[in-house]
Amino acid sequence: WMTSTMEEVANDELAINHPVNLKKFYELYSQHANVQFILLNRPFLETMASHANDWGEEVAGRSNMIRGFMLILKRFLDHLRHEEESNNRGGMR
């Protein structure tokens, strides 16, 4: 993923399933339990700076990779929000 764009990372099947496919996990387990997620937030620049010595010239690639995973998470949370709004309006799951 170091040479990929943010969109390429976010659309990659391996990335979507790393370490678990959030959408599939939620759909499977929400039938049996109230699934809740805790999102730990760390400022993007702080995350990038904490590994700057390890990366050398790979900063742009690492940035795209991290942003790609952020996009995967955003898409998942947007999907859940839309699903919840549909359910609150009486829509079917």
Solvent accessible surface area in square Angstrom, and as a share of the most:
residue,aa,sasa,rsa
1,W,88,0.31
2,M,57,0.25
3,T,140,0.81
4,S,23,0.15
5,T,71,0.41
6,M,60,0.27
7,E,82,0.37
8,E,97,0.44
9,V,0,0.00
10,A,1,0.00
11,N,86,0.44
12,D,50,0.26
13,E,119,0.53
14,L,125,0.62
15,A,1,0.01
16,I,49,0.25
17,N,58,0.30
18,H,102,0.46
19,P,124,0.78
20,V,67,0.38
21,N,21,0.11
22,L,44,0.22
23,K,91,0.39
24,K,132,0.56
25,F,71,0.30
26,Y,37,0.14
27,E,70,0.31
28,L,102,0.51
29,Y,105,0.40
30,S,22,0.14
31,Q,127,0.56
32,H,147,0.66
33,A,61,0.47
34,N,122,0.63
35,V,29,0.17
36,Q,139,0.62
37,F,82,0.34
38,I,156,0.79
39,L,110,0.54
40,L,157,0.78
41,N,139,0.71
42,R,116,0.42
43,P,81,0.51
44,F,59,0.25
45,L,142,0.71
46,E,90,0.41
47,T,26,0.15
48,M,16,0.07
49,A,71,0.55
50,S,59,0.38
51,H,74,0.33
52,A,47,0.36
53,N,152,0.78
54,D,112,0.58
55,W,19,0.07
56,G,51,0.49
57,E,173,0.77
58,E,87,0.39
59,V,66,0.38
60,A,73,0.56
61,G,12,0.11
62,R,67,0.24
63,S,20,0.13
64,N,33,0.17
65,M,30,0.13
66,I,39,0.20
67,R,88,0.32
68,G,0,0.00
69,F,56,0.23
70,M,102,0.46
71,L,30,0.15
72,I,24,0.12
73,L,52,0.26
74,K,113,0.48
75,R,95,0.35
76,F,13,0.05
77,L,62,0.31
78,D,50,0.26
79,H,57,0.26
80,L,32,0.16
81,R,140,0.51
82,H,112,0.50
83,E,27,0.12
84,E,111,0.50
85,E,79,0.36
86,S,24,0.15
87,N,62,0.32
88,N,118,0.60
89,R,177,0.65
90,G,64,0.61
91,G,37,0.36
92,M,181,0.81
93,R,152,0.55
